[in-house]
Amino acid sequence: MPNNKFTVFIIAGEVSGDVLGARIMEQMPDARFIGVGGENMIAAGLKSLFPMGDLAVMGAVEVLAHARTLTKRINETVSAIIETKPDVVVSIDAPGFVKSVIKKIRKLPAGRELIKEGLKFHHVVAPQVWAWRPGRAKKYARTFDKLYAFFDFELPYFTKYGLDTVAVGHPISDGIIGKYDAVKNKSDEKIITLVPGSRMSEVKRLMPIMRDLVDMLSRNGFLGYKFVIPTVETTAEYVRSQVADWPVKPMLVPGAQRYDIYSKTYIAIVASGTVSAELAMMHVPTIVLYKMNPITTWLVRQMIRVKWVSLVNILLNRGVYPELLGPMARADSALDAFGQLTIPSVRDKMIQDLQSADNLWRRPDGMPAALIADGIRNK
């Protein structure tokens, strides 16, 4: 018997996309979902075609190293879309993977027939074309039927090429702002939260730096701190194996408990990415680290058009969070930044700056997941 439910083929490529994907699914209880996701989307009812971690690859060199696995997953995804005949394909991040899937679907007779019958391609998370590689906007317009951006200022970059683009606010804001408030040094227990990232490549580069930093803190008089690492499914086992021989062992907690940990965090040291936005919304003093493959670093430097990588810094147009990137991503540099954040006046100024950004993260017309769900229904 044919399934007449509105069918969404949904693809998330990393942890933040998995969280948003689950929220979108919750907003569409009458829809049928098929696709690729992680633990949050699986808990919301998705049976993932394969582990989401297979898509958590970033950087030119890293993608080449995983080319065989990615090619296999592209073929599997294309076959599943053609077999299930969804009403809409919704992708969250993982643009390189998704564009390859769509390109292949458009080439196949069965895929062209689905498109003729009304299949649409929606993408969540606009690329930061205002920061680097502005030419991507035109390519997105050729690939997708609808794009969900975070902020109003992003819209003209895509609408000028005819792409239906909707600003929905930052998706994680509806789960954070107004619901959590960092302890901000009111507790005697000073938790230092370490987040080395969600992709294996970044975790492997940042874990040694964090290990050295923890060791330096313990040897430089910063005593009485409790170190915590929220883990994610894509790298949890690796992180566990690495901290086994740390001189000062951090406590590992499941990623699902991260907001509770963040709300009690004194200082966070994190990889550049969604986590820095989460911490900014929760007003947590934070140091941002990032270290990529040298070739990828060189390529990014040729194309970058903004001063900062942390979204809160970009939104406020000033360096609220210290950023230690590339050669500066070292334990000694992080130790200096850490020392500054123990000074009450410096901490208070940072927290005030973070609070001033609250209204920039969200829209007055609804929560991001609900706005995206409405857009999908009206494909």
N, C-alpha and C positions, 0 to 999 in steps of 0.2 A: 504494500500500500504506500503511495507517495506521501512524503512528509510536506504538508502545506504550511508549516511554520515559517515565519520570516527567518531566513538563515544567514548568519554572519560567520564568515571565515575570518578569524582574528589571529594576528601574529604579533607577539611581543618578543623582543630580542635581548632584553636585560631586566634587571630587578625592578627598576623604576617603572618600566613599561608593563611589567607583570602586575604591579600594584594598581596602576591605572586601568589596565585591562579588566581586572576583577571588579573595579568600581563601575566601569561601563556595563559589564555583564549584569551587575546587581540592579542597574537602572533599566534593564530590558528583560524582565522575568519571563515574558512570553516568547522571547526569541530562542532560536536554536543556535548554539555556538559550536564551531569546529575550528581547529587550528593548532597553534603552537604557543605554549605559555609555560609559566613556572608554577611554584607552589600556591601562589595566591589565586591565579586563574583556575588551577586544578581544584582548589577548595571551593571555588565559585561554580564548579560543575563542568569545567573543560577537561576533555580527555586529549592530552597533548600528543601530537603525532610523533614527536621525538623530544629529547631533552632540550630545553631552552638554552642551556649552556653552550650548545653547538653553534649558536649564533652570536655569543658574547665575545666577539673579536673586533679589535680596533687597531687601526694603523696599517700602512701599506705593507710593511714587512710581515706583520702578524697575519694579515689576510692571505698573503701568498703561502705562508706556512700551513694554513688550514684549508687550502684550495680544494683538496679532494673531498673532505668532509662537507664543505659548503656546497660543492657541486651536487653531491648526493642528496643533500637536504633540499636544494632547489628543485631537483627532479621529483622528489617525494611530495613536495608542497604543490607543485604544478599538477601532478596526477590527482592529488586529493581534491584540489579545487575543481578540476574538470569532472571528477566523479561525483562530488557532492552538490554541484551546481548552486552555489550560494547566491543570495541576492546582492550581497556586497562583500568585498574584501577590505578589512580594516587592519592597517599595519600601524604599529607603535614603535617608533625608532627603527633600528635595523634597516635603514633605507637602501643600502647597497644590496643586501640580500633580496629585499622586496622588489626592487627595480629589476633585478635579474629574473625573478619569478614572473613579473608582469610582462616583461619583454618576451619571455618564452611562451606565455599564454597567448599573446597577440600573434605569434607566428604559427601556432597550431590551428588547424581547421576547427577542432572542437572548442578551442578557446575563443576563436573569432565568433563562433556561433553563440557562445555564452554572452559575449559582449553585445552582439546583435539583439539578443533577447533581454538585455537590460542590466547585465552585470556592471557594477561600478567599483572603482578603486578609491578608497579614502585613506588618507595618511594623517596620523596624529604626531605632533611635534615638528614644527617647521624648522628647517635647517637654519643655522645662524648666518644667513647670507650677508647680514649687515656687519658681520665680524670678519668673514673670510669667504672666498670663492663665491662672489655674487652671481656668477653664471649658473649656479645650481638652481636658481629660481626658475629660469626658463626651462630647464630640464624637468623640474617637478611639474610644471604646467603641461608638459608633453606626456607625462607618465600618469598623473593622478587626476581624478575627477573632482575631488574635494580635499582641502587641507585645513587642519585645525592648528592654528598658531596660539601662542600663549598671550601675546600682547598686541595692542592696537597698532603700535608703531611698525610691526612686522608686515602688516597687511599690504601696503603699497608695493612692496618688493615682489609680490606674487600676483596680485590682482592686475597689475599692468600687463601681464602676459595672459590674462583671461582665466586664471585659475580661481575657482570659487574658494575663497579663504575666509575662515571664521576665527575670531579671537575669543578664546574661552577662559582666559586666566590660567595661572599655573596650576596644573592638576593636583599637586599635592597640598595646595593651600587650603582646600576644603576639609582636609583631614588633620590640619595642624593649627592654623591661626585661630586663636580664641579658645582652643581646646587644651593647649599645653602652655606652660610658662616656665622657663628655666629657673632653677633654684637660685642661680646667681650668687653663689657664695653664702647662702643662708644656712647651709648644712655644714656640719663639722666634717662630714665625709667628702673628701675632694676626689671626685671621679674624673679621670682623664680618659676620654674616649678616643680610640684609635680606629680609623676606618681606611684600610688600605685599598679599597675599591671593590668592584664587583666582577671585573674581568681578570682572568688569570694573568695576563701579561702585565697589567698595572700592579697587581698584588705582588707578583714576583719581584718587581722593581722597588716597591715601597716598603715591603716587610723588613728588609735589612736596615733601612734608614730608621724605621720605627723601633726596631730592636736596639740600635745604637742610641737612639734618643732616650729610651727608657733606662738604659744602662747609665747614660750621662746624667739624667735627672737624679737617679739614686746615688750617684757619686758626687753630685754638686749641691747637696744639702736640701734638695726637694724631697723631703721625707713625708711619709704619711699619706701618700697618694695611692689611689686604687685604680689600676689600669683595666680597661674593659674593651673588648673587641666584639661588636655585633657581627655575626657571620651571615653569609648568604649561601644559598645552596650551590651556586656555581663554583665556589672556592673554599667552602667550609673545611673539607678534609685537608686541603693543602695548608690552610692557616693553622689548623690543629697540629699538624706535623711540624710546622716551623716553630711554634711557640714552645714546643716540648723542651727545647734546650735553651730558652731565654733565661738569663740569670735572675731576672724579675719576671715572673710569669703573670700575664694578664688573665683575667677571667673572660671566657668566651660565652656569649649569649646568642640565642637565635635572633635572626634579623627581625622577626615579628615583634620582639621586645625592644627594638631600638628606640622608639619614641619615649618609652619610660626611662631608658638610660639617658637619652639626650636631655630630658627634662631635669635630670639631676647632675648633668655634666658641668664641671668647673671650667675645663678647657678641652676642646676637641682638636685633634690633628688628623686631617682627612685628605683623601684623594680629591682632585678636582672633579666635579660632576654634580649629580642631583643631590647628594648628601650635603653639600655646602649650602644649597638652597633650603633644604629641610632645616638645617641648623640655624640659618639666618632667620627663617620664619619663627623659630623658637627662641631667638635672641641669645644664642649660645656663643660666647667668644671662641673663635676658631682660627686655626692656621691651615692653609691649603698647600698641599704638596702635589707635584706631578712630575713624573720622569718617564719619558718615552724612549723607544728605540732611537738611536742617534740619527738614522736616516729619516725616520718619521718626524723627529724634532726639526731637522733642517727643512723638510718640506713645509711643515706648518709655519715656520718663521718666514718663509718666502711669501705666504699668502695671508697672514693674520692682519686684520685691520683695526683691532681694538687694543687698548692698553692692558685689559685684564681678562681673565678667564672665568672668574667667579661671577655668577649672575647678579648677586647683590651689588657687587662693585660696579658692574656695567649699568644696572638700573639707576644707581645713585650717582654714577659718574665720578666716583672717588674710591680710593683704596681702603675700604673698611676692613676687609679681611686681608691679612698679609698673605702674599702668594710667593711660594718658593718653588720655582719651576726650572726644569732642565738642570743646568749645572748648580743652581742655587738649592736644589732639593737635596740638602745634606742635613745630617743630625746636628752639627754645630750651629747652622743657621736656624734650625727649628728651635734649638735650645735658647738662642738669643731672643727669638720671637716669643717663646714661652715665658721667659723671664719678664718681658714687658707686660704680658697679660696677667701677671700676678700683682701688678701695681693697680690699686683701686681706681685711681683717676683714669687710667688707660682703659680698664675694663668698663667703667661706667660710660665713658665716651663711646666705646664700641657698641654697647648695648643700646644706648640712645639712638645711634645711627641705624641699627638694625630695626628698632621700633618704628623709625621714620619711614621705613620701606613697606610697612604692612599693607597699606592701601594700594601699592603697586602690583601686588601679587595676584589680586583677584578682581572679578568684575561684579558690578551691582545687580546684573540680570540673571544670576544663577550660578550653580556650582559647575566646574568644568566637566565632570563626568556626565552630569545631566544634560548639559549643552551639547556634548559630543553625541550622546545617545539620541537626542532629538534630531541632530543632523544625519545620523545613520538611518533613522526611520524614514526621514524625508529625502532619501538618497537621490 
